[in-house]
Amino acid sequence: MPIIVNLNVVLAQRKMRLNTLAELVDITPQNLSVLKTGKAKAILFDTLEKICEMLECQPGDILAFSKEPEAVITTD
């Protein structure tokens, strides 16, 4: 997927836990986890706005675009 979600990086920089952000944004931790892992297919702008407000960041701090295909990790 060419959209990279850096929510885990921003959370670590702010020393905030996912559950704390979920509570502040009024979203379930499960739904926020889906976004954090990059498995979300969409995000509402008002949810993105709340996340940015609570983390004091810009949408570009959380979302990035890459033309490179995702690396496939295999284990033997």
N, C-alpha and C positions, 0 to 999 in steps of 0.2 A: 504494500500500500504506500503510495507516495506521500501521504500525510503522516507526519511523525508527531506523536503526542509526547510532550516533555513534562507532563504534569508531575511525575515522580521527581524530576530534577528540581522543579520549582518548590515542591513540598519540602524536599530535603534542604534547600537553601533557606527556606523560611522556618525550618525545624518544626514543621506541623505534620500531624498525623492525618491520614486519609479520613478516619472517622470524625476527627475534629472538623475538618473542612466540610464533610458531608452534613454535619449538624448545622454549621454556620450557613451553608448554602441551601439547606432544607431539601436535600436529595438523599436517596438511600445510599448507604456505603457500597452496596452491590452495583448500583448504576454508576457511581463514581469510579469504582474499580474497573468496570467495563471500559470507561473512557480512558483511565490511566493506562491500561494495558494495550490500548490502541485497537480494541475490538469493536468500539462503537461505530455505527454506520452514520450517525448524525448527532448534532448537539444543538439545542435551542440557543438562540442568541441571548435570551434573558438568563439562562443557566451559565453561559460563558461570561456574561457580564458580572453575575454574582461571584463566580469563581475569581475573576480578575480583581474585583473589588476586595474580596477577603484576602487574597494573596498579594494585593498591591502590585499588580503586574499588568502587562499588556497581553492581548490575545496572541501576539507573535512570540511571547515568552513560553507559551504553552503549546502552540501549534506551529509546525514547520512543514515545508514542502521539499521533497527530494525527488529528483528525476531517477535516481538510482533505485533499482528493484531491491526489495527486502532480501537480506541474506537468509538463506535457508540453513538452519543448524541441524546437523544430523549427529546422532550418537551411535557408536558401534557397539 
